[in-house]
Amino acid sequence: MAAKLGLIVNPFAGMGGRVGLKGTDGREIQVRCRELGATPEAPSRATEALKQLSSIQGQVQIITYPFEMGEDETRAAGFVPKVIGSIQKGNTTASDTRTAAIGLQEAGADLILFAGGDGTARDIYAGIGNRCVVLGIPAGVKMHSAVYAINPRAAGKLATMYLEGTVRTIKEAEVMDIDENAFREGRASAQLYGYLRVPSEESFVQSAKAGRRESDNASVENIAYAILDQMEPDCLYILGPGTTMRGIKSKISPDSTLLGVDVILNKQVIAKDANEKELLRLIKGKRAKIIVTIIGGQGYIFGRGNQQISPQVLKDVGKENVIVVATKDKIISLVGKPLLVDTGDAIADNMFVGYVKVVTGYSQQTVMKVTA
Amino acid sequence: MGIAKVRNYHQAHWDEPIIFEMSTPGVRGILTPAVEEELQAKTGNVFSRLPASVRRETPPALPEVDQKRVLSHFLHLSQETLGSNLTPDVSLGTCTMKYNPRVQEDLVNEPGLACLHPSQDSDTVQGILEVYYKFEQILKELSGMDRFTLQPGGGAHAVFTAASIIRAYHRSRGDLGRNEIITTMFSHPCDAASPATAGFKVTTLMPDENGYPDLDAFKAALSEHVASIHITNPEDTGIYNPNIDKFTEAAHKAGALCFYDQANLNGVMGIARARDAGFDMCHFNVHKTFSSPHGSSGPATGALGVRADLAKFLPYPTVEFDGKKYYLDYDRPESIGKVKGFMGSAPVVLRAYAWCMMMGPDGLREAAEISVLNNNYLQKKVEAIPGEVTRYAKGHRRLEQVRYSWEKLKADTGVGTEDGMRRLGDFGIQHYWTSHHPWVVPEPMTLEPCETFSKEDLDEYASALAQISKEAYDNPEFVKAAPYNCAAHKVKNPAELDDPNKWALTWKAYLRKHQ
């Protein structure tokens, strides 16, 4: 039976970058992009990715949306696609991406490749959540999410390996997006919208001297027990968002939040998905600690995806009561780059500039540089 | 010799069952004759002297196979391995796979050693005690340390012993709050694991953009809780840290001890000494750097050296000389105790002592120099191969090994380091060592061409790698499907290796999980 590959191209993705428009979300911006002479980038990138599937041509069926949303790119790569759905040619919208994602998932796609940026990833997530394995072909202006391959060719190769079964591991990757209007005014404020399931190429060959590589799940468990065993009584714990944090939260309560900030006291959840106001109220006059992890691929510990833990909350709790946790793989993926803080408040940011300890496992930690 | 050729190799493939599968009930290797009546009458039932608690009620479920088949079985298996001394043993970076002169095997098979019992009175084993004592003097000279123990059964065991001594040292000073050690990502993982086993909390420093541990991060990690640093130099990248004395200085200032993991001694042997870089303790892998065979070829010995004021904590007994005879000193009240039965592995020590005496001090230094020269020659050749781009330390020479990266080959062709590693076996060359986990250097390959290897050996090795790169660019699927001529398998379902419900390290576990 042939593997089914879904393809969604956001034909507008990436157009705003070269003309300095910071993104292409919204119809007016797309019109401005055209006026400024921007040309679409996503289609050629999608085609480049699909060409990497030539080794499994004949064993894979590509299902996609009409015209520039995938059909054209598939044909350009030398495949004959099965086309579903309908669009208004030259005038596609975010809701087309959502509908396409739902359509492809219902058509039984084993993997959905999509060419776009953070807006596209958000639309896919809004359409199908994490019901289907997806992979981003990087083609957007904003790419804060962790769902993309490093380049279009790598996306095609990884898709091939996933479909032929040589890569089987799935990881949850952050879907993040910044408010483009705020970004144009010089403020970056990335929100964490959710997690998509993407294939992950892991090393599987057993090497006798090294033993097995610790899997991501085991690393998260390891960190969770390290934190739980050190939790002090009558101290408030503010737990940030993310999958690593979920590993800790899930040991305390089955219905803790993945994307929100939860507050724990004596190993009981006392507030779920708390906002800044609630956090400030809870910690007033109390001993409190904040536990956060690195959000996204760029190394932010504050100011991306966890804005609820505001500059005021950080100042009230104090740097000495902030615990940063991260898996070793996540740290290595930063390739020697420092951790970042960007809370919008220079005093709060400067509290962290320097070096912080990062818990990486049970009785294991590292020390990392932090810059604002 | 002309241009190095890649061998047209083909390994035996026996499709050999596991020995348990060869079992037939009732088949025996040896039928021992019954004890004669006269003897039996005198001894009675010897088994009755064993306490019931150590007696089996049912016989062990061992495979029942005749002698001939057992012999064939293990001959087949030996033909399916790619062991030492077949082709250039350059593949196992960090392992220092040098040649072990055969004369050393003659020495350890001499009755003078082979027939000794470790419980003999020391008056009757003066020879081997003299070897221990004199070998210790050589190690002291090479390290600048004041005393050594040869008891630990390997490198990681020596690191564990060091951690135990470090704890004893701080306790003896009433300094009870020091429960952390600091190591680096490119030090051997045992520098984290052994102290962790000894109960320490571990801080691992990440490399900076040049591959060195970050000195400022190190200073930030130091505190009144830090007991010691455990660090390798050169690290597993082959990069020598020229600021190593700044690390030991900062550590001492914070009250911590400094332990130097010298498993990577081969590039600095006889050239740079641990003590001179400010270290308080170091260890050598006698079984590799000092030419005793290692891995499955023989047991190991980790020699641990310390400065004078730490010597009282060393495992007992120590080997001493009173001017007339050698003796064992058990009267060491502050010792951390024994870490291994008897005196460790005497044959390993004898081989290493013989090797040092054959080499002489200048020879040891020359071995280090040639190993560095070999490495730099091979590095030049490997870096000319398309798809390999070495990370870090651009423009700096490395010492005895290099952690290479096939990241570009993978990006260009989809062929990763593990594909290349499997293919290498097809040329009769042992599969190369990638890296310890986690892979900080992507698609890694770590090679260490010791002083043993000739230019022809290195040329052959580089030719095999160049051939694999060429194949990857011409026909990536071919390399990914390797091996073809080698008995090693490609793992059919690698995900199962990651699944505790599927992996089986014993026959019993296999039956339970897969039958």
Interface residues (C-beta under 8 A of the other chain):
Chain A: S55 N151 R153 A154 K157 T160 M161 R168 T169 E202 S203 F204 V205 Q206 S207 K209 A210 G211 R212 R213 E214 S215 K328 D329 I331 I332 G336 G354 Y355 K357 T360 S363 Q364 Q365 T366 V367 M368 K369
Chain B: C95 P189 A192 A196 F200 K201 V202 T203 T204 L205 M206 P207 D208 E209 D214 D216 A217 F218 A220 A221 A411 G414 E418 M421 W433 T434 S435 H436 H437 P438 W439 V440 E477 V491 P494 A495 L497 D498
